[in-house]
Amino acid sequence: MTAISPIESERLIIREFQENDWRALHLYGSDPEVMSGLLLLPNTEERSREVVDEFISYQLEEPRTRYELAMTLASTGELIGGSGIRMVSPGNKEASMGYVLRRESWGNGYATEGARVVLRIGFEMLNAHRVFATVDTENAGSIGVLEKLGMTREGTLRQSFWSPFHQSWRDVHYYAILEEEWRSASN
């Protein structure tokens, strides 16, 4: 089993998802406003349970190429969101990353803090050379997070993602950061 130990940042503890986390995930996973930012439909309770089970299954991978981690407040242990990274092109050492937060936690810097941890996992544990993220061109909050992480907007993919939530094709910005850029920004 390749589960990682909890990682403490300034205000968060980033840890593996556990089976009983489905209710906390469902709080944000069923929120239409949160899911619209991800271009997804809100979860049913059954879907939230399935998502957590899927995240837990990643811990059994050998070698492990996917991490979906719970973001919890260090002060209370309350699960407020998740952040993940996965190797999408091992030959090219390229990974994709993402994050999601409960709406009540928006605007406090938690997404940036949690995403920094998964970037570190990407570069130090997955040995990625490059990490990218896509974001709906209308999601200003998430665009701000990616730019705070030091990621560079490399372009816009026009009508590249069908959003069941919006029932339309969406434009997404493509952001990336290279290992050397991440290392120089981290020092």
C-alpha positions as CSV (number, residue, x, y, z in Angstrom):
1,M,0.0,0.0,0.0
2,T,1.4,3.4,-1.0
3,A,-0.7,5.7,1.3
4,I,1.2,8.9,2.3
5,S,1.4,10.3,5.8
6,P,-0.6,13.4,6.5
7,I,1.2,16.6,5.3
8,E,0.8,19.7,7.4
9,S,1.0,23.2,5.7
10,E,0.4,26.5,7.4
11,R,-3.3,26.0,8.1
12,L,-4.2,22.7,6.6
13,I,-3.5,19.0,7.0
14,I,-3.5,17.2,3.6
15,R,-4.3,13.6,4.0
16,E,-5.6,10.5,2.3
17,F,-9.3,10.2,1.9
18,Q,-11.0,7.7,4.3
19,E,-14.3,5.9,3.8
20,N,-16.2,8.1,6.3
21,D,-15.2,11.2,4.4
22,W,-18.0,10.8,1.9
23,R,-20.4,13.0,3.9
24,A,-18.0,15.9,4.0
25,L,-17.2,15.5,0.3
26,H,-20.9,15.4,-0.4
27,L,-21.3,18.9,1.2
28,Y,-19.3,20.4,-1.6
29,G,-19.8,17.7,-4.2
30,S,-23.6,18.3,-4.2
31,D,-23.4,22.1,-4.2
32,P,-24.4,23.3,-7.7
33,E,-22.3,26.5,-7.4
34,V,-19.1,24.5,-6.5
35,M,-19.7,21.9,-9.2
36,S,-20.4,24.5,-11.9
37,G,-16.8,25.7,-11.4
38,L,-15.7,22.1,-12.2
39,L,-18.1,21.9,-15.1
40,L,-19.8,18.9,-13.5
41,L,-23.2,18.0,-12.3
42,P,-23.8,17.9,-8.5
43,N,-23.2,14.6,-6.8
44,T,-25.9,12.3,-5.5
45,E,-25.1,10.7,-2.1
46,E,-24.3,7.5,-4.0
47,R,-21.9,9.3,-6.3
48,S,-20.1,10.9,-3.4
49,R,-19.6,7.5,-1.8
50,E,-18.3,6.2,-5.2
51,V,-15.9,9.1,-5.5
52,V,-14.4,8.5,-2.1
53,D,-14.1,4.8,-2.8
54,E,-12.3,5.6,-6.1
55,F,-9.9,8.0,-4.2
56,I,-9.1,5.3,-1.7
57,S,-8.4,2.7,-4.4
58,Y,-5.6,5.0,-5.7
59,Q,-3.7,4.1,-2.4
60,L,-3.4,0.5,-3.6
61,E,-1.7,1.3,-6.9
62,E,1.8,0.1,-7.5
63,P,3.5,2.2,-8.7
64,R,1.2,4.9,-7.5
65,T,0.4,7.5,-10.2
66,R,-2.7,9.3,-8.7
67,Y,-3.2,11.2,-5.5
68,E,-6.6,12.6,-4.5
69,L,-6.2,14.1,-1.0
70,A,-8.5,15.6,1.6
71,M,-7.9,19.1,2.7
72,T,-8.7,19.5,6.4
73,L,-8.3,22.5,8.7
74,A,-5.4,21.9,11.0
75,S,-7.3,23.7,13.8
76,T,-10.4,21.6,13.8
77,G,-9.8,18.6,11.5
78,E,-12.8,19.6,9.4
79,L,-12.6,18.4,5.8
80,I,-13.2,21.5,3.5
81,G,-12.1,20.2,0.1
82,G,-9.7,18.1,-1.9
83,S,-6.7,18.5,-4.1
84,G,-5.2,16.0,-6.5
85,I,-2.5,15.2,-8.9
86,R,-2.1,12.4,-11.4
87,M,0.5,11.3,-13.9
88,V,-1.1,11.5,-17.3
89,S,2.0,10.9,-19.5
90,P,4.7,8.9,-17.6
91,G,7.0,8.9,-20.7
92,N,6.9,12.7,-20.8
93,K,6.9,13.0,-17.0
94,E,3.7,15.1,-17.2
95,A,1.0,15.4,-14.5
96,S,-2.3,17.2,-14.2
97,M,-3.6,18.7,-11.0
98,G,-6.8,20.1,-9.6
99,Y,-8.6,21.2,-6.4
100,V,-12.0,21.9,-5.0
101,L,-13.3,23.6,-1.9
102,R,-16.5,24.0,0.0
103,R,-18.1,27.3,-1.0
104,E,-17.8,28.6,2.6
105,S,-14.1,28.2,2.4
106,W,-13.6,30.2,-0.8
107,G,-11.5,33.3,-0.7
108,N,-9.2,32.3,2.3
109,G,-6.2,31.0,0.3
110,Y,-6.9,27.3,1.2
111,A,-7.0,26.2,-2.5
112,T,-3.6,27.8,-3.1
113,E,-2.2,26.3,0.1
114,G,-3.5,22.8,-0.7
115,A,-2.5,22.9,-4.3
116,R,1.1,23.8,-3.3
117,V,1.2,20.5,-1.4
118,V,0.1,18.5,-4.4
119,L,2.5,20.3,-6.7
120,R,5.3,19.2,-4.3
121,I,4.0,15.6,-4.5
122,G,4.0,15.9,-8.3
123,F,7.6,17.1,-8.5
124,E,9.1,15.1,-5.6
125,M,7.1,11.9,-5.5
126,L,5.9,11.4,-9.0
127,N,9.1,13.0,-10.5
128,A,7.1,15.1,-12.9
129,H,8.9,17.4,-15.2
130,R,5.7,19.4,-15.9
131,V,2.4,19.8,-14.2
132,F,-0.6,21.3,-15.9
133,A,-4.2,22.3,-15.0
134,T,-7.2,23.3,-17.1
135,V,-9.7,25.9,-15.9
136,D,-13.0,27.3,-17.2
137,T,-12.2,30.7,-18.7
138,E,-15.1,32.1,-16.5
139,N,-13.7,30.8,-13.2
140,A,-11.8,33.8,-12.0
141,G,-11.1,32.4,-8.5
142,S,-9.4,29.3,-9.8
143,I,-7.5,31.3,-12.4
144,G,-6.1,33.4,-9.5
145,V,-5.1,30.2,-7.7
146,L,-3.1,28.9,-10.6
147,E,-1.4,32.2,-11.1
148,K,-0.5,32.4,-7.4
149,L,1.1,29.0,-7.8
150,G,3.4,30.4,-10.5
151,M,1.8,28.6,-13.3
152,T,1.9,30.1,-16.8
153,R,-1.2,30.4,-19.0
154,E,-0.1,28.5,-22.2
155,G,-3.2,29.0,-24.2
156,T,-7.0,28.7,-24.4
157,L,-8.6,25.6,-25.7
158,R,-11.8,26.7,-27.5
159,Q,-15.0,24.7,-26.8
160,S,-12.8,21.7,-25.6
161,F,-14.9,20.6,-22.7
162,W,-18.6,19.6,-22.7
163,S,-20.1,20.7,-19.4
164,P,-23.1,18.6,-18.3
165,F,-23.8,21.3,-15.7
166,H,-24.0,24.2,-18.3
167,Q,-25.2,22.0,-21.1
168,S,-22.7,23.6,-23.4
169,W,-19.2,23.5,-24.7
170,R,-16.8,25.5,-22.6
171,D,-13.5,27.2,-23.3
172,V,-10.7,26.4,-20.9
173,H,-7.4,28.0,-20.2
174,Y,-4.4,25.7,-20.0
175,Y,-1.8,26.5,-17.3
176,A,1.5,24.7,-16.6
177,I,4.6,24.9,-14.5
178,L,7.9,23.2,-15.1
179,E,9.9,21.5,-12.4
180,E,12.8,24.1,-12.6
181,E,10.2,27.0,-12.3
182,W,8.6,25.3,-9.3
183,R,12.0,24.7,-7.6
184,S,13.2,28.3,-8.1
185,A,9.9,29.6,-6.8
186,S,10.0,27.2,-3.8
187,N,13.5,28.4,-2.6
